[in-house]
Amino acid sequence: MSVDLDTIIITVTDIKKAGICLGHGARPFFAARGIEWPEFMRNGVTARWLWDTEDGYAQMIVTRKLEREGLSDG
C-alpha cells in the first residue's frame, strides 16, 4: 500500500459507511485496545493504527475509506 496511512484519520462516519455496528462491534473493539469511545469520537484514529491491529474488519474500514477518497491502488 503506497498511501501514507499515518496522515489519514478514521472517524465514526467511516465505521458507519463500512457497515460496522457501533454498539456491538466498534465500541468493544476500541475498548479492548485501550481507546475510550468518547476520545475516538472526538479525535478518530489514524488509518495506520487501525490497519496495524491486523483485524479484518478494521482493515476493511481503512480499505473502504481509501476507495471512497480515490486513494486506493486497486
mmCIF file of the N, C-alpha and C atoms, coordinates in Angstrom:
data_MODEL
# 
_entry.id   MODEL 
# 
loop_
_atom_site.group_PDB 
_atom_site.id 
_atom_site.type_symbol 
_atom_site.label_atom_id 
_atom_site.label_alt_id 
_atom_site.label_comp_id 
_atom_site.label_asym_id 
_atom_site.label_entity_id 
_atom_site.label_seq_id 
_atom_site.pdbx_PDB_ins_code 
_atom_site.Cartn_x 
_atom_site.Cartn_y 
_atom_site.Cartn_z 
_atom_site.occupancy 
_atom_site.B_iso_or_equiv 
_atom_site.pdbx_formal_charge 
_atom_site.auth_seq_id 
_atom_site.auth_comp_id 
_atom_site.auth_asym_id 
_atom_site.auth_atom_id 
_atom_site.pdbx_PDB_model_num 
ATOM 1   N N  . MET A 1 1  ? 0.857   -1.171 0.000  1.00 0.00 ? 1  MET A N  1 
ATOM 2   C CA . MET A 1 1  ? 0.000   0.000  0.000  1.00 0.00 ? 1  MET A CA 1 
ATOM 3   C C  . MET A 1 1  ? 0.899   1.229  0.000  1.00 0.00 ? 1  MET A C  1 
ATOM 4   N N  . SER A 1 2  ? 0.743   2.092  -0.991 1.00 0.00 ? 2  SER A N  1 
ATOM 5   C CA . SER A 1 2  ? 1.641   3.232  -1.140 1.00 0.00 ? 2  SER A CA 1 
ATOM 6   C C  . SER A 1 2  ? 1.102   4.522  -0.505 1.00 0.00 ? 2  SER A C  1 
ATOM 7   N N  . VAL A 1 3  ? -0.065  4.489  0.052  1.00 0.00 ? 3  VAL A N  1 
ATOM 8   C CA . VAL A 1 3  ? -0.671  5.653  0.690  1.00 0.00 ? 3  VAL A CA 1 
ATOM 9   C C  . VAL A 1 3  ? -0.097  5.797  2.098  1.00 0.00 ? 3  VAL A C  1 
ATOM 10  N N  . ASP A 1 4  ? 0.124   7.040  2.542  1.00 0.00 ? 4  ASP A N  1 
ATOM 11  C CA . ASP A 1 4  ? 0.628   7.280  3.896  1.00 0.00 ? 4  ASP A CA 1 
ATOM 12  C C  . ASP A 1 4  ? -0.537  7.188  4.890  1.00 0.00 ? 4  ASP A C  1 
ATOM 13  N N  . LEU A 1 5  ? -0.680  6.031  5.505  1.00 0.00 ? 5  LEU A N  1 
ATOM 14  C CA . LEU A 1 5  ? -1.793  5.792  6.422  1.00 0.00 ? 5  LEU A CA 1 
ATOM 15  C C  . LEU A 1 5  ? -1.688  6.599  7.706  1.00 0.00 ? 5  LEU A C  1 
ATOM 16  N N  . ASP A 1 6  ? -0.514  7.152  7.983  1.00 0.00 ? 6  ASP A N  1 
ATOM 17  C CA . ASP A 1 6  ? -0.337  7.966  9.190  1.00 0.00 ? 6  ASP A CA 1 
ATOM 18  C C  . ASP A 1 6  ? -1.021  9.324  9.069  1.00 0.00 ? 6  ASP A C  1 
ATOM 19  N N  . THR A 1 7  ? -1.361  9.737  7.860  1.00 0.00 ? 7  THR A N  1 
ATOM 20  C CA . THR A 1 7  ? -1.965  11.058 7.656  1.00 0.00 ? 7  THR A CA 1 
ATOM 21  C C  . THR A 1 7  ? -3.473  10.992 7.446  1.00 0.00 ? 7  THR A C  1 
ATOM 22  N N  . ILE A 1 8  ? -4.021  9.798  7.400  1.00 0.00 ? 8  ILE A N  1 
ATOM 23  C CA . ILE A 1 8  ? -5.461  9.624  7.169  1.00 0.00 ? 8  ILE A CA 1 
ATOM 24  C C  . ILE A 1 8  ? -6.132  9.302  8.493  1.00 0.00 ? 8  ILE A C  1 
ATOM 25  N N  . ILE A 1 9  ? -7.184  10.039 8.809  1.00 0.00 ? 9  ILE A N  1 
ATOM 26  C CA . ILE A 1 9  ? -7.903  9.844  10.065 1.00 0.00 ? 9  ILE A CA 1 
ATOM 27  C C  . ILE A 1 9  ? -9.198  9.089  9.794  1.00 0.00 ? 9  ILE A C  1 
ATOM 28  N N  . ILE A 1 10 ? -9.395  8.036  10.571 1.00 0.00 ? 10 ILE A N  1 
ATOM 29  C CA . ILE A 1 10 ? -10.614 7.244  10.515 1.00 0.00 ? 10 ILE A CA 1 
ATOM 30  C C  . ILE A 1 10 ? -11.557 7.756  11.599 1.00 0.00 ? 10 ILE A C  1 
ATOM 31  N N  . THR A 1 11 ? -12.791 8.051  11.214 1.00 0.00 ? 11 THR A N  1 
ATOM 32  C CA . THR A 1 11 ? -13.778 8.580  12.151 1.00 0.00 ? 11 THR A CA 1 
ATOM 33  C C  . THR A 1 11 ? -14.954 7.615  12.274 1.00 0.00 ? 11 THR A C  1 
ATOM 34  N N  . VAL A 1 12 ? -15.870 7.955  13.143 1.00 0.00 ? 12 VAL A N  1 
ATOM 35  C CA . VAL A 1 12 ? -17.066 7.135  13.324 1.00 0.00 ? 12 VAL A CA 1 
ATOM 36  C C  . VAL A 1 12 ? -17.867 7.062  12.021 1.00 0.00 ? 12 VAL A C  1 
ATOM 37  N N  . THR A 1 13 ? -17.838 8.105  11.230 1.00 0.00 ? 13 THR A N  1 
ATOM 38  C CA . THR A 1 13 ? -18.524 8.093  9.941  1.00 0.00 ? 13 THR A CA 1 
ATOM 39  C C  . THR A 1 13 ? -17.960 7.008  9.030  1.00 0.00 ? 13 THR A C  1 
ATOM 40  N N  . ASP A 1 14 ? -16.657 6.834  9.045  1.00 0.00 ? 14 ASP A N  1 
ATOM 41  C CA . ASP A 1 14 ? -16.031 5.791  8.222  1.00 0.00 ? 14 ASP A CA 1 
ATOM 42  C C  . ASP A 1 14 ? -16.464 4.405  8.673  1.00 0.00 ? 14 ASP A C  1 
ATOM 43  N N  . ILE A 1 15 ? -16.606 4.238  9.974  1.00 0.00 ? 15 ILE A N  1 
ATOM 44  C CA . ILE A 1 15 ? -17.052 2.952  10.502 1.00 0.00 ? 15 ILE A CA 1 
ATOM 45  C C  . ILE A 1 15 ? -18.487 2.675  10.068 1.00 0.00 ? 15 ILE A C  1 
ATOM 46  N N  . LYS A 1 16 ? -19.337 3.688  10.177 1.00 0.00 ? 16 LYS A N  1 
ATOM 47  C CA . LYS A 1 16 ? -20.735 3.534  9.751  1.00 0.00 ? 16 LYS A CA 1 
ATOM 48  C C  . LYS A 1 16 ? -20.814 3.207  8.263  1.00 0.00 ? 16 LYS A C  1 
ATOM 49  N N  . LYS A 1 17 ? -20.031 3.911  7.438  1.00 0.00 ? 17 LYS A N  1 
ATOM 50  C CA . LYS A 1 17 ? -20.062 3.684  5.995  1.00 0.00 ? 17 LYS A CA 1 
ATOM 51  C C  . LYS A 1 17 ? -19.555 2.297  5.612  1.00 0.00 ? 17 LYS A C  1 
ATOM 52  N N  . ALA A 1 18 ? -18.751 1.693  6.482  1.00 0.00 ? 18 ALA A N  1 
ATOM 53  C CA . ALA A 1 18 ? -18.266 0.331  6.231  1.00 0.00 ? 18 ALA A CA 1 
ATOM 54  C C  . ALA A 1 18 ? -19.278 -0.711 6.692  1.00 0.00 ? 18 ALA A C  1 
ATOM 55  N N  . GLY A 1 19 ? -20.358 -0.245 7.329  1.00 0.00 ? 19 GLY A N  1 
ATOM 56  C CA . GLY A 1 19 ? -21.409 -1.158 7.767  1.00 0.00 ? 19 GLY A CA 1 
ATOM 57  C C  . GLY A 1 19 ? -21.117 -1.888 9.062  1.00 0.00 ? 19 GLY A C  1 
ATOM 58  N N  . ILE A 1 20 ? -20.225 -1.339 9.865  1.00 0.00 ? 20 ILE A N  1 
ATOM 59  C CA . ILE A 1 20 ? -19.863 -1.954 11.142 1.00 0.00 ? 20 ILE A CA 1 
ATOM 60  C C  . ILE A 1 20 ? -20.784 -1.424 12.238 1.00 0.00 ? 20 ILE A C  1 
ATOM 61  N N  . CYS A 1 21 ? -21.291 -2.317 13.060 1.00 0.00 ? 21 CYS A N  1 
ATOM 62  C CA . CYS A 1 21 ? -22.139 -1.944 14.191 1.00 0.00 ? 21 CYS A CA 1 
ATOM 63  C C  . CYS A 1 21 ? -21.303 -1.170 15.212 1.00 0.00 ? 21 CYS A C  1 
ATOM 64  N N  . LEU A 1 22 ? -21.818 -0.032 15.630 1.00 0.00 ? 22 LEU A N  1 
ATOM 65  C CA . LEU A 1 22 ? -21.083 0.770  16.606 1.00 0.00 ? 22 LEU A CA 1 
ATOM 66  C C  . LEU A 1 22 ? -21.150 0.175  18.007 1.00 0.00 ? 22 LEU A C  1 
ATOM 67  N N  . GLY A 1 23 ? -22.335 -0.217 18.443 1.00 0.00 ? 23 GLY A N  1 
ATOM 68  C CA . GLY A 1 23 ? -22.525 -0.687 19.813 1.00 0.00 ? 23 GLY A CA 1 
ATOM 69  C C  . GLY A 1 23 ? -21.919 -2.043 20.104 1.00 0.00 ? 23 GLY A C  1 
ATOM 70  N N  . HIS A 1 24 ? -22.063 -2.971 19.180 1.00 0.00 ? 24 HIS A N  1 
ATOM 71  C CA . HIS A 1 24 ? -21.591 -4.332 19.438 1.00 0.00 ? 24 HIS A CA 1 
ATOM 72  C C  . HIS A 1 24 ? -20.282 -4.656 18.720 1.00 0.00 ? 24 HIS A C  1 
ATOM 73  N N  . GLY A 1 25 ? -19.832 -3.772 17.853 1.00 0.00 ? 25 GLY A N  1 
ATOM 74  C CA . GLY A 1 25 ? -18.609 -4.025 17.107 1.00 0.00 ? 25 GLY A CA 1 
ATOM 75  C C  . GLY A 1 25 ? -17.503 -3.041 17.435 1.00 0.00 ? 25 GLY A C  1 
ATOM 76  N N  . ALA A 1 26 ? -17.762 -1.774 17.107 1.00 0.00 ? 26 ALA A N  1 
ATOM 77  C CA . ALA A 1 26 ? -16.711 -0.760 17.231 1.00 0.00 ? 26 ALA A CA 1 
ATOM 78  C C  . ALA A 1 26 ? -16.364 -0.416 18.677 1.00 0.00 ? 26 ALA A C  1 
ATOM 79  N N  . ARG A 1 27 ? -17.367 -0.169 19.495 1.00 0.00 ? 27 ARG A N  1 
ATOM 80  C CA . ARG A 1 27 ? -17.073 0.225  20.886 1.00 0.00 ? 27 ARG A CA 1 
ATOM 81  C C  . ARG A 1 27 ? -16.244 -0.828 21.621 1.00 0.00 ? 27 ARG A C  1 
ATOM 82  N N  . PRO A 1 28 ? -16.651 -2.098 21.590 1.00 0.00 ? 28 PRO A N  1 
ATOM 83  C CA . PRO A 1 28 ? -15.837 -3.110 22.264 1.00 0.00 ? 28 PRO A CA 1 
ATOM 84  C C  . PRO A 1 28 ? -14.446 -3.261 21.643 1.00 0.00 ? 28 PRO A C  1 
ATOM 85  N N  . PHE A 1 29 ? -14.354 -3.104 20.327 1.00 0.00 ? 29 PHE A N  1 
ATOM 86  C CA . PHE A 1 29 ? -13.066 -3.188 19.638 1.00 0.00 ? 29 PHE A CA 1 
ATOM 87  C C  . PHE A 1 29 ? -12.096 -2.149 20.192 1.00 0.00 ? 29 PHE A C  1 
ATOM 88  N N  . PHE A 1 30 ? -12.540 -0.899 20.268 1.00 0.00 ? 30 PHE A N  1 
ATOM 89  C CA . PHE A 1 30 ? -11.669 0.164  20.773 1.00 0.00 ? 30 PHE A CA 1 
ATOM 90  C C  . PHE A 1 30 ? -11.389 -0.005 22.258 1.00 0.00 ? 30 PHE A C  1 
ATOM 91  N N  . ALA A 1 31 ? -12.398 -0.370 23.035 1.00 0.00 ? 31 ALA A N  1 
ATOM 92  C CA . ALA A 1 31 ? -12.209 -0.560 24.477 1.00 0.00 ? 31 ALA A CA 1 
ATOM 93  C C  . ALA A 1 31 ? -11.160 -1.640 24.750 1.00 0.00 ? 31 ALA A C  1 
ATOM 94  N N  . ALA A 1 32 ? -11.188 -2.702 23.974 1.00 0.00 ? 32 ALA A N  1 
ATOM 95  C CA . ALA A 1 32 ? -10.223 -3.792 24.165 1.00 0.00 ? 32 ALA A CA 1 
ATOM 96  C C  . ALA A 1 32 ? -8.795  -3.358 23.853 1.00 0.00 ? 32 ALA A C  1 
ATOM 97  N N  . ARG A 1 33 ? -8.669  -2.248 23.151 1.00 0.00 ? 33 ARG A N  1 
ATOM 98  C CA . ARG A 1 33 ? -7.348  -1.747 22.771 1.00 0.00 ? 33 ARG A CA 1 
ATOM 99  C C  . ARG A 1 33 ? -6.985  -0.454 23.499 1.00 0.00 ? 33 ARG A C  1 
ATOM 100 N N  . GLY A 1 34 ? -7.739  -0.161 24.568 1.00 0.00 ? 34 GLY A N  1 
ATOM 101 C CA . GLY A 1 34 ? -7.404  0.959  25.434 1.00 0.00 ? 34 GLY A CA 1 
ATOM 102 C C  . GLY A 1 34 ? -7.811  2.334  24.942 1.00 0.00 ? 34 GLY A C  1 
ATOM 103 N N  . ILE A 1 35 ? -8.725  2.392  23.985 1.00 0.00 ? 35 ILE A N  1 
ATOM 104 C CA . ILE A 1 35 ? -9.181  3.694  23.499 1.00 0.00 ? 35 ILE A CA 1 
ATOM 105 C C  . ILE A 1 35 ? -10.619 3.906  23.966 1.00 0.00 ? 35 ILE A C  1 
ATOM 106 N N  . GLU A 1 36 ? -10.817 4.975  24.714 1.00 0.00 ? 36 GLU A N  1 
ATOM 107 C CA . GLU A 1 36 ? -12.150 5.317  25.205 1.00 0.00 ? 36 GLU A CA 1 
ATOM 108 C C  . GLU A 1 36 ? -12.999 5.788  24.036 1.00 0.00 ? 36 GLU A C  1 
ATOM 109 N N  . TRP A 1 37 ? -14.263 5.377  24.010 1.00 0.00 ? 37 TRP A N  1 
ATOM 110 C CA . TRP A 1 37 ? -15.158 5.741  22.920 1.00 0.00 ? 37 TRP A CA 1 
ATOM 111 C C  . TRP A 1 37 ? -15.295 7.258  22.737 1.00 0.00 ? 37 TRP A C  1 
ATOM 112 N N  . PRO A 1 38 ? -15.482 8.045  23.823 1.00 0.00 ? 38 PRO A N  1 
ATOM 113 C CA . PRO A 1 38 ? -15.573 9.497  23.625 1.00 0.00 ? 38 PRO A CA 1 
ATOM 114 C C  . PRO A 1 38 ? -14.301 10.089 23.005 1.00 0.00 ? 38 PRO A C  1 
ATOM 115 N N  . GLU A 1 39 ? -13.158 9.542  23.375 1.00 0.00 ? 39 GLU A N  1 
ATOM 116 C CA . GLU A 1 39 ? -11.891 10.004 22.794 1.00 0.00 ? 39 GLU A CA 1 
ATOM 117 C C  . GLU A 1 39 ? -11.873 9.721  21.286 1.00 0.00 ? 39 GLU A C  1 
ATOM 118 N N  . PHE A 1 40 ? -12.301 8.515  20.915 1.00 0.00 ? 40 PHE A N  1 
ATOM 119 C CA . PHE A 1 40 ? -12.351 8.179  19.498 1.00 0.00 ? 40 PHE A CA 1 
ATOM 120 C C  . PHE A 1 40 ? -13.328 9.093  18.765 1.00 0.00 ? 40 PHE A C  1 
ATOM 121 N N  . MET A 1 41 ? -14.487 9.352  19.374 1.00 0.00 ? 41 MET A N  1 
ATOM 122 C CA . MET A 1 41 ? -15.489 10.212 18.742 1.00 0.00 ? 41 MET A CA 1 
ATOM 123 C C  . MET A 1 41 ? -14.937 11.620 18.497 1.00 0.00 ? 41 MET A C  1 
ATOM 124 N N  . ARG A 1 42 ? -14.105 12.112 19.416 1.00 0.00 ? 42 ARG A N  1 
ATOM 125 C CA . ARG A 1 42 ? -13.523 13.451 19.269 1.00 0.00 ? 42 ARG A CA 1 
ATOM 126 C C  . ARG A 1 42 ? -12.396 13.487 18.248 1.00 0.00 ? 42 ARG A C  1 
ATOM 127 N N  . ASN A 1 43 ? -11.514 12.490 18.298 1.00 0.00 ? 43 ASN A N  1 
ATOM 128 C CA . ASN A 1 43 ? -10.252 12.571 17.561 1.00 0.00 ? 43 ASN A CA 1 
ATOM 129 C C  . ASN A 1 43 ? -10.085 11.577 16.425 1.00 0.00 ? 43 ASN A C  1 
ATOM 130 N N  . GLY A 1 44 ? -10.864 10.510 16.418 1.00 0.00 ? 44 GLY A N  1 
ATOM 131 C CA . GLY A 1 44 ? -10.631 9.447  15.449 1.00 0.00 ? 44 GLY A CA 1 
ATOM 132 C C  . GLY A 1 44 ? -9.305  8.754  15.744 1.00 0.00 ? 44 GLY A C  1 
ATOM 133 N N  . VAL A 1 45 ? -8.871  7.931  14.820 1.00 0.00 ? 45 VAL A N  1 
ATOM 134 C CA . VAL A 1 45 ? -7.564  7.267  14.914 1.00 0.00 ? 45 VAL A CA 1 
ATOM 135 C C  . VAL A 1 45 ? -6.941  7.290  13.529 1.00 0.00 ? 45 VAL A C  1 
ATOM 136 N N  . THR A 1 46 ? -5.644  7.125  13.470 1.00 0.00 ? 46 THR A N  1 
ATOM 137 C CA . THR A 1 46 ? -5.026  7.086  12.149 1.00 0.00 ? 46 THR A CA 1 
ATOM 138 C C  . THR A 1 46 ? -5.362  5.763  11.470 1.00 0.00 ? 46 THR A C  1 
ATOM 139 N N  . ALA A 1 47 ? -5.399  5.814  10.166 1.00 0.00 ? 47 ALA A N  1 
ATOM 140 C CA . ALA A 1 47 ? -5.620  4.595  9.393  1.00 0.00 ? 47 ALA A CA 1 
ATOM 141 C C  . ALA A 1 47 ? -4.497  3.597  9.676  1.00 0.00 ? 47 ALA A C  1 
ATOM 142 N N  . ARG A 1 48 ? -3.291  4.090  9.933  1.00 0.00 ? 48 ARG A N  1 
ATOM 143 C CA . ARG A 1 48 ? -2.160  3.204  10.258 1.00 0.00 ? 48 ARG A CA 1 
ATOM 144 C C  . ARG A 1 48 ? -2.446  2.411  11.527 1.00 0.00 ? 48 ARG A C  1 
ATOM 145 N N  . TRP A 1 49 ? -2.906  3.104  12.559 1.00 0.00 ? 49 TRP A N  1 
ATOM 146 C CA . TRP A 1 49 ? -3.196  2.425  13.823 1.00 0.00 ? 49 TRP A CA 1 
ATOM 147 C C  . TRP A 1 49 ? -4.232  1.335  13.599 1.00 0.00 ? 49 TRP A C  1 
ATOM 148 N N  . LEU A 1 50 ? -5.296  1.684  12.880 1.00 0.00 ? 50 LEU A N  1 
ATOM 149 C CA . LEU A 1 50 ? -6.369  0.721  12.646 1.00 0.00 ? 50 LEU A CA 1 
ATOM 150 C C  . LEU A 1 50 ? -5.871  -0.446 11.800 1.00 0.00 ? 50 LEU A C  1 
ATOM 151 N N  . TRP A 1 51 ? -5.113  -0.160 10.750 1.00 0.00 ? 51 TRP A N  1 
ATOM 152 C CA . TRP A 1 51 ? -4.579  -1.210 9.869  1.00 0.00 ? 51 TRP A CA 1 
ATOM 153 C C  . TRP A 1 51 ? -3.670  -2.153 10.652 1.00 0.00 ? 51 TRP A C  1 
ATOM 154 N N  . ASP A 1 52 ? -2.843  -1.589 11.494 1.00 0.00 ? 52 ASP A N  1 
ATOM 155 C CA . ASP A 1 52 ? -1.850  -2.387 12.225 1.00 0.00 ? 52 ASP A CA 1 
ATOM 156 C C  . ASP A 1 52 ? -2.447  -3.283 13.302 1.00 0.00 ? 52 ASP A C  1 
ATOM 157 N N  . THR A 1 53 ? -3.737  -3.140 13.585 1.00 0.00 ? 53 THR A N  1 
ATOM 158 C CA . THR A 1 53 ? -4.369  -4.079 14.519 1.00 0.00 ? 53 THR A CA 1 
ATOM 159 C C  . THR A 1 53 ? -4.468  -5.471 13.902 1.00 0.00 ? 53 THR A C  1 
ATOM 160 N N  . GLU A 1 54 ? -4.331  -5.533 12.577 1.00 0.00 ? 54 GLU A N  1 
ATOM 161 C CA . GLU A 1 54 ? -4.420  -6.788 11.817 1.00 0.00 ? 54 GLU A CA 1 
ATOM 162 C C  . GLU A 1 54 ? -5.792  -7.454 11.930 1.00 0.00 ? 54 GLU A C  1 
ATOM 163 N N  . ASP A 1 55 ? -6.794  -6.683 12.309 1.00 0.00 ? 55 ASP A N  1 
ATOM 164 C CA . ASP A 1 55 ? -8.169  -7.167 12.376 1.00 0.00 ? 55 ASP A CA 1 
ATOM 165 C C  . ASP A 1 55 ? -8.797  -6.996 10.994 1.00 0.00 ? 55 ASP A C  1 
ATOM 166 N N  . GLY A 1 56 ? -9.436  -8.028 10.498 1.00 0.00 ? 56 GLY A N  1 
ATOM 167 C CA . GLY A 1 56 ? -10.027 -7.989 9.165  1.00 0.00 ? 56 GLY A CA 1 
ATOM 168 C C  . GLY A 1 56 ? -11.052 -6.887 8.982  1.00 0.00 ? 56 GLY A C  1 
ATOM 169 N N  . TYR A 1 57 ? -11.910 -6.686 9.970  1.00 0.00 ? 57 TYR A N  1 
ATOM 170 C CA . TYR A 1 57 ? -12.913 -5.623 9.878  1.00 0.00 ? 57 TYR A CA 1 
ATOM 171 C C  . TYR A 1 57 ? -12.246 -4.248 9.910  1.00 0.00 ? 57 TYR A C  1 
ATOM 172 N N  . ALA A 1 58 ? -11.245 -4.093 10.757 1.00 0.00 ? 58 ALA A N  1 
ATOM 173 C CA . ALA A 1 58 ? -10.522 -2.819 10.842 1.00 0.00 ? 58 ALA A CA 1 
ATOM 174 C C  . ALA A 1 58 ? -9.866  -2.492 9.507  1.00 0.00 ? 58 ALA A C  1 
ATOM 175 N N  . GLN A 1 59 ? -9.240  -3.490 8.908  1.00 0.00 ? 59 GLN A N  1 
ATOM 176 C CA . GLN A 1 59 ? -8.587  -3.257 7.626  1.00 0.00 ? 59 GLN A CA 1 
ATOM 177 C C  . GLN A 1 59 ? -9.603  -2.974 6.520  1.00 0.00 ? 59 GLN A C  1 
ATOM 178 N N  . MET A 1 60 ? -10.788 -3.571 6.622  1.00 0.00 ? 60 MET A N  1 
ATOM 179 C CA . MET A 1 60 ? -11.839 -3.288 5.659  1.00 0.00 ? 60 MET A CA 1 
ATOM 180 C C  . MET A 1 60 ? -12.276 -1.822 5.757  1.00 0.00 ? 60 MET A C  1 
ATOM 181 N N  . ILE A 1 61 ? -12.376 -1.300 6.971  1.00 0.00 ? 61 ILE A N  1 
ATOM 182 C CA . ILE A 1 61 ? -12.753 0.103  7.168  1.00 0.00 ? 61 ILE A CA 1 
ATOM 183 C C  . ILE A 1 61 ? -11.739 1.014  6.479  1.00 0.00 ? 61 ILE A C  1 
ATOM 184 N N  . VAL A 1 62 ? -10.459 0.725  6.674  1.00 0.00 ? 62 VAL A N  1 
ATOM 185 C CA . VAL A 1 62 ? -9.399  1.522  6.045  1.00 0.00 ? 62 VAL A CA 1 
ATOM 186 C C  . VAL A 1 62 ? -9.496  1.418  4.529  1.00 0.00 ? 62 VAL A C  1 
ATOM 187 N N  . THR A 1 63 ? -9.622  0.205  4.030  1.00 0.00 ? 63 THR A N  1 
ATOM 188 C CA . THR A 1 63 ? -9.690  -0.013 2.581  1.00 0.00 ? 63 THR A CA 1 
ATOM 189 C C  . THR A 1 63 ? -10.857 0.732  1.963  1.00 0.00 ? 63 THR A C  1 
ATOM 190 N N  . ARG A 1 64 ? -12.010 0.659  2.600  1.00 0.00 ? 64 ARG A N  1 
ATOM 191 C CA . ARG A 1 64 ? -13.192 1.340  2.055  1.00 0.00 ? 64 ARG A CA 1 
ATOM 192 C C  . ARG A 1 64 ? -13.041 2.860  2.070  1.00 0.00 ? 64 ARG A C  1 
ATOM 193 N N  . LYS A 1 65 ? -12.400 3.391  3.113  1.00 0.00 ? 65 LYS A N  1 
ATOM 194 C CA . LYS A 1 65 ? -12.160 4.847  3.136  1.00 0.00 ? 65 LYS A CA 1 
ATOM 195 C C  . LYS A 1 65 ? -11.237 5.231  1.986  1.00 0.00 ? 65 LYS A C  1 
ATOM 196 N N  . LEU A 1 66 ? -10.177 4.466  1.782  1.00 0.00 ? 66 LEU A N  1 
ATOM 197 C CA . LEU A 1 66 ? -9.253  4.768  0.691  1.00 0.00 ? 66 LEU A CA 1 
ATOM 198 C C  . LEU A 1 66 ? -9.959  4.714  -0.652 1.00 0.00 ? 66 LEU A C  1 
ATOM 199 N N  . GLU A 1 67 ? -10.817 3.743  -0.830 1.00 0.00 ? 67 GLU A N  1 
ATOM 200 C CA . GLU A 1 67 ? -11.569 3.632  -2.082 1.00 0.00 ? 67 GLU A CA 1 
ATOM 201 C C  . GLU A 1 67 ? -12.505 4.828  -2.273 1.00 0.00 ? 67 GLU A C  1 
ATOM 202 N N  . ARG A 1 68 ? -13.208 5.215  -1.216 1.00 0.00 ? 68 ARG A N  1 
ATOM 203 C CA . ARG A 1 68 ? -14.124 6.359  -1.298 1.00 0.00 ? 68 ARG A CA 1 
ATOM 204 C C  . ARG A 1 68 ? -13.397 7.645  -1.654 1.00 0.00 ? 68 ARG A C  1 
ATOM 205 N N  . GLU A 1 69 ? -12.186 7.783  -1.131 1.00 0.00 ? 69 GLU A N  1 
ATOM 206 C CA . GLU A 1 69 ? -11.427 9.021  -1.354 1.00 0.00 ? 69 GLU A CA 1 
ATOM 207 C C  . GLU A 1 69 ? -10.523 8.947  -2.570 1.00 0.00 ? 69 GLU A C  1 
ATOM 208 N N  . GLY A 1 70 ? -10.617 7.839  -3.318 1.00 0.00 ? 70 GLY A N  1 
ATOM 209 C CA . GLY A 1 70 ? -9.812  7.699  -4.527 1.00 0.00 ? 70 GLY A CA 1 
ATOM 210 C C  . GLY A 1 70 ? -8.339  7.518  -4.263 1.00 0.00 ? 70 GLY A C  1 
ATOM 211 N N  . LEU A 1 71 ? -8.008  6.971  -3.107 1.00 0.00 ? 71 LEU A N  1 
ATOM 212 C CA . LEU A 1 71 ? -6.600  6.783  -2.734 1.00 0.00 ? 71 LEU A CA 1 
ATOM 213 C C  . LEU A 1 71 ? -6.132  5.342  -2.884 1.00 0.00 ? 71 LEU A C  1 
ATOM 214 N N  . SER A 1 72 ? -7.040  4.480  -3.288 1.00 0.00 ? 72 SER A N  1 
ATOM 215 C CA . SER A 1 72 ? -6.729  3.061  -3.389 1.00 0.00 ? 72 SER A CA 1 
ATOM 216 C C  . SER A 1 72 ? -5.948  2.765  -4.663 1.00 0.00 ? 72 SER A C  1 
ATOM 217 N N  . ASP A 1 73 ? -5.004  1.826  -4.558 1.00 0.00 ? 73 ASP A N  1 
ATOM 218 C CA . ASP A 1 73 ? -4.245  1.395  -5.734 1.00 0.00 ? 73 ASP A CA 1 
ATOM 219 C C  . ASP A 1 73 ? -5.077  0.504  -6.642 1.00 0.00 ? 73 ASP A C  1 
ATOM 220 N N  . GLY A 1 74 ? -6.098  -0.100 -6.086 1.00 0.00 ? 74 GLY A N  1 
ATOM 221 C CA . GLY A 1 74 ? -6.850  -1.054 -6.880 1.00 0.00 ? 74 GLY A CA 1 
ATOM 222 C C  . GLY A 1 74 ? -8.227  -0.693 -6.916 1.00 0.00 ? 74 GLY A C  1 
# 
